[in-house]
Amino acid sequence: MSEWTRVTTAGELMEAVRARAPAIEVDGTLRGMPMLTLAPGVRLRGGTLVFGARGIRLTQDNTLENVTVHCPVHEVAIGNDTEVGDFGTLALRGVRTRGQVLLLAEDAVLSGHVRVEGLTVEAADVRGRAARPHGFGVDALQGAFTLWNRQPDRGAVLTADLVDISAGSADVPIRGSGVFVGGHGDWNGSADGGTVHVCLLRTGEVHTDGGIAAGAPDLISGGVFVISGATADRVHTAGPVTTYGQNDMVLDNWGQVESWEATAPVTSEGPSGIGFVNFGDIGHLDIRAPLVTHGVGARGFNVYEGTLRHAEFDSITTTGDGAVGVQVSKELPRLDIRGDLTTSGGRGSSLVRGVQTELAATALSVKPGGRIGRVRVGGRIATEGDRLVTVEIDGEVDRLTADGGISAAGRGADAVHVGDHRPDLSGVGITAAHGRDLVHAAAAR
């Protein structure tokens, strides 16, 4: 191993970088440097580096360890040189930034591996980035941490192990998405080029506010966002993920994930912010903490496209008008909710596939073409809003159980509407305080 070159001034740091010192240790807080490009193989550790514009550019086989990089929040604190065909392994360990961490495969980059073992992006504003993936009727904002393969060539492959990435705080949420991992996708949101394969993506605490204009139909952000062209063996949101703004999804998947689990609260405070939405492919989803949304049209859980074999939740609660609890438009073999599935709102506007649409705060909605093989709820399925339906099945449900029953408390609200396919509801208590308990298709029409 090379000896460490210790630097205590900006001038010494710039000289060490110019001389390609293989191992640089920073002592103290250094200011006044231009962007620094580390030569291949260079390691840098320690200290705080304060830049007036962009920060550090990595090239090939670089390591940053226990270093803090501060830039203006709209700048890139850590990026990579896209003229390097294979960037080897870029490693970040115990790194903190103000400003975005942006690692790209574009221009000449065709391969490389990213290893993160502890990264905190304290603040970043990525709303001004022109490059945004598009799919399913919307653009998606980049993240405070963004790993993105933008190559149209299917032979361009990035790999990654991404462990303990945090972004923002309750006082200073990220302006944009939080953690963003994606490959190349077409205009419709389907993967069609370069890919990113992640063995493990584990996140800590994430807070975001995309700053999207009220009522905007075609722009979203995500707290943790797996984009088209990304595949992950396992995603684990180990810290709480909270979004605060318009169209800020909390957890969003356009890619392919074998196992996604959350062991801390999933919370949406803003309008049209969905707790978990799937447009891609997931094997097993397990949210082992409360999922709660508070905004108008902020739905709990959606399956609109793609595939999902088994979804499990601790509980799902929505409080806003138009905030559906669960909405399914595709095949979902198993849905298990260990606690309650409840909504307390009425009718309101919600963003659906790039269109602001009026919805009722139904607890469970299975749309035409949607099918759930088995629904099992350990608590109750309940709504409080007026003139709505607690469980509305226009598609298919084979078997539904709810240990706490199905109830509608609002005026003119019905408990269950079923279409031509009638599910097995045997043993389920069904009550509507001021409406009808169970309505079949002909009566509903």
N, C-alpha and C positions, 0 to 999 in steps of 0.2 A: 504494500500500500504506500502511496505517496505521502510525504510529509505535508502538513497543512501550512499554507501561507497565511499568516495572520495579518489582517488589515484593520486599521483604526480610523482612516480618513477616506473621503470619497476619491481623492487622488490615488491613494494606494490601491483601492479597489479597482479603479479603472486601469491602472497599470498591470495589476495581477490578471485581469481579464484579457488585456491586450497581449500579455506575454503567454497566455494560455497556461497559466499555473493550473495543475491538475486538481488541486484541492485548496479551496479558499475558505478561510474562517473569518467571519465578520465580528468585530468586537464593538458594541455600542450602536448608536443610531447615526446613519450616514445619509447626507442629503446632497442635492445638487448634481447628481449624475444624469446623463442622458440614458436612453434605453440601453441596457447591457445585453449583448449576445454572447452566450457561453459557448466556447468551442466544444467539439465532440469530446465526450468523456469527462468533462469538468464537473466537479462536485462543489457545491457551495452550502455553507451552513452558518447558522447563528446570526444574531443582530437584527436590526430593523433598517430597511432600505426605503427611503422616501423619494419618490419620483414626482416630477411635475407633469409628466405625460405618461407614455407607456413604460412598463417596468422591465421585466426580464424576458428575453427570448431564448428558448431552448433549441438545441439543434439535434444532437444525437447522443444517446446514452448519458444523459445528464441526471444529476440528483440534487434536489433542494431539500434541506433538512433543518428543522427548527429555526426557520427564518421567517420574518414578517416583512411583507412587501406592501407598501402603501402608495396608491396612486389616486388621482381624482376618480370618483366612483364610476364615471362613464368610460374610463380607459381600461385597457387590458393590462392587468398586473402581471400575469404569467401567460405567455403564448409560445408558439413554436414556429420555427423557420420552415415554411412550406416549400422551399426549394430543395429540401433534403429528401431523397426518395424513400429511404427507410430510416426512421428516427430511432431505431433500436428500442431501448427501454427508457422511458422518461419517468422518473420517480419523484414523488412529493411525499415527504414524511414530516409530520408536525408543522405544517405550513399554515400561516395566516395571511390573508390579504384584505386590502380595500381595493376594489376593482375586480374585474372579471378574470377568471381562469378559463382560457379559450384554447383548446387543443384540436387542431383541424387536420384532416387529410384532404388537401386540395392542391392545385398546381402540380408539383412533382411528387408529393407524398403518396405512396402506395401501400406502405406497411409500417407497423410499429406496435409497441406494447406500452400501455400506461399503467403505472402502479401508484395508487394513492393509499397512504396509511396515515390518515389524520390530516384533514384540510378544513379550515374554517374561512369562509368568505364573509367578512364582517359586514360589508356593504358593497353594492354594485347597482348600476343603472344601465340596463342593456336595451332599453326601449328604442334607442336610436339605431340599432343594428339593422341594416337593410336586408341581410340574408336571413330568411325565415322559412322553415319547412311549411308546406301547404298540404292539406288533406282534409277530406270530409267537410269541405265548405269553409274552412278557416285557415288563417295563418297562425303559427305558434311562435311566441317570443323565445329567444335564446335564454339560457340560464346563467346564473352567477358562476356555476361550473358547467362548462359545455365541452363535451367530447363528441365530435361530429365528423363523420366520414362523408364528404360531399362529392366524392368521385363517382362519376356515372359508370365506371369500369367495375364489373362484378369481381374482377380479380384483385381489387383493392380491399385489403382486409386489415382492420385494427383489432387488437385484443386488449383486454383490460381487467384489472382487479382493483375495485374502487371501494375502499373501506373507510368508514367514519368521515363522511363529508357533511358538513353543516353549512348553513347559509342564512344570513340575516338574523334578526332578533325581533321580539315583539315591539320594541321601540324603533328599530330601524329595519323594516322588512326590505328584502330585495325588490328592486323595481324591475320586474320581468319574471321569468321563471326561476326556480331554485336550482335544481339539479337536472341536467338535460343530457341525455345520451341518445345518439341517433346515427343512422346511416343515410344513404341516398334513397329518396322516394320520388314517385311521380306526383303529378298534380292532384291525383285522387287519393294519395296517402298510402299507396302500395309500394313496398320495397322493390327497387328496380336497378340497383347498382352496388356501390361499395357498402360494406357492412362493418359493424362493430360487434364483437362477441365479448360479453362480460361474464366472467365466472361468478363473481359476487359483487353486487352493488349494495352497500350498507350505508344508510344515511343517519345522521344525528338530527339535531333540531333544525327545522327549516321554517322560515317565515317569509312570505312573499306578498307583494301587492303590485300587480302588473300595471296599475295606473291606466287601465283601459277605459275609454269614454263610456258613459252610461248609454245603454241601448245598442252598443256596437255589435253587429251580427257576425263579423268575420275575423275576429282576432281573439285569441285566448292565450293564457299562460298556464303553467302547471307547477305545483310545489315540487313534485318528483315526476319527471316526464321521460318515458321511454318511447322514442320516436321510431317511425318506420325505418327498417334497415338495421335496427339493433336487435340482438338476441341476448338473453340473459338466462343463465342457469338458475340464479336465485337473486331476488330483490328483497331486501329487508329494511323497512323503515323503522329503525330502532328508536328514534327520537320522535317527538311530536311534530307533525307537519300541519301548519296553519296558513291559510290564504285569506286575504282581506278584501280584495277588490272585485270589480266586475269581471265576469268570465274567467276567474282564476280557479281552475281545477285544482284539487288537492293532490290526488294521485291519478295519473293518466297514462294509458298504454296504447300505443299504436304499433308496437313491435311484437316480439315473440319472447315470452317469459315462461319458463317451466314452473317456477314457484315464486309467489309474491306474498310476503307476510308483513304485517304491521303489528308492532308490540307497544305502540304508544298512540295517543289520541290523534284522530284524523278530523280536522275542523275547518269548516269554511264559514267565513263571516260575511262575505260579499254576495251580491246578486248573481244568479246564474253560475255559481261556483259549485261544481259537482264534487262529492266526496271521493268516489272512485268511478272512473269511466273507462270502459274497454272498447276499443275499436280494432284491437289486434288479436293475438292468440295467447292464452294463458292456460297452463295446466291446472294449478291449484292456487286459489286466492284465499288467504286466511287473515282477516283483520281482527286481531285479538285485543282490541281496545275500542272504546266508544267512537262511533262515527257520527258527527253532529254537524248540521248545516243551519245557518241562521238567516241567510238572505232570501229575498224574493226570487223564486225560480231556482233556488239552489237545491238540486236534487241529491239524493243520497248515493244511489248506485245505479249505473246504467250499463246494459249490454246492448249496443246498437249494431255492431258489426263484429266480424271475427268469430273466435271460438273461446269458450271457457268451460272446462269440464266440471269444476266444483268450486263454489264460492261459499265461504264461511265468514260470519260476522259476529262480533260480541253483541252489538246492538246498533240500530240505525234510528236516528232522530232528526227530523226536519221541522223547522218552526216557521218558515216563510210561506207566503201565498204562492201557489204554483209550484211548490217544492215537493215533487213526488218522492216517496221513500225509495222504492225500487221500481225500475222500468226495464223490461226485457223485450227485445225485438228479434232475438235470435234463439238458437238452441242453447239451453243451459240444463244439463242433466240433473245437477243437485244444487240446491240453495238451502243453507242452514244458518239460522240466526239464533244464537244461544239465549239472548234476552228478548227485548221488545223491538218491534217495528212500529214507529209512531210518527204521525204528522199532526201539526196543530194549526196550519194555515188553511186558507181558502183558495180562491182562484187568483192567478197572477201570471205575469209574463216570464218566459224562460227561454234560453237559447237552446235550440234543437237543430243540430246539423247545419249551423250557419244561418238559422232563421229564428227571429224572436217570435215565439208561439205562446198563446194563452193555454195554460194548463191548470188543472185542479190538483190540489195536494193529496192525491190518492196515495195510500200506503203501499199497495202492490198493484202494479199495472203490467199486464202481459198483452202486448200489442199483437195485431194480426201478423202471422208469420213467426211469432215468438212461441217458444215452448219451454216449460220447465218440467223435468221429469218428476222431481220430488221437492216439495217445499216443507221444511220443518222449522217451526218457530217455537223456542222454549218458553217465551213469554206471551205477550199479547200483540195482536195487530189492531191498531186503533187510530182513528182520526177524530179531530175536534171541529173541523171546518163545516160550514153550512153548504148544503146543496152539492154534495160530492159523494163519491163512492169509496169505501175503504179498500175493498179488493175488487178490481175490475179485470176480468179475464176475457179478452177478445181473441186471444190465441188459444194455447193449450196448456193445461196443468194436469198431470196424471193424478197426483196425490198431494194434498195439503193438510198439514196438522199445525195447530196452534194451541199450546197448552193453556194459554190465558184467554183463548177465544178471539173472535173477530167482532169489533164493535164500532159503531158510528154514533158520535155524540151530538153532532150539529143538527140544526133545523133543516128538514128536508133532505137529510143525508141518508143514503142506503148503505148497508153493511157489505153486501156481495152482489155483484152482477156477473153472470156467466153467459158466454155465447153458446154456439152450437155444440162445442165440446164441453161436456160437464165433468168437472173434476170430482174425485172422491173426497168429500168433506165429512165423512162419517166421524162422529165423536167430537166435532168442533162446535163449540158454543157460538152462535151467531146472533147478534142483537143490534138493533138500530133504535135509539131512544126516540127519534122523531121522524123516522122514515121506514123503509121496508127492509126486512132482514135479508131475504134472498130473492133476487130477480133473475129470471131466465131470459134468454135473448128475445123471444117473441113479446114478452111483457115489457121489456126495456124499450123496444121499438114503438 
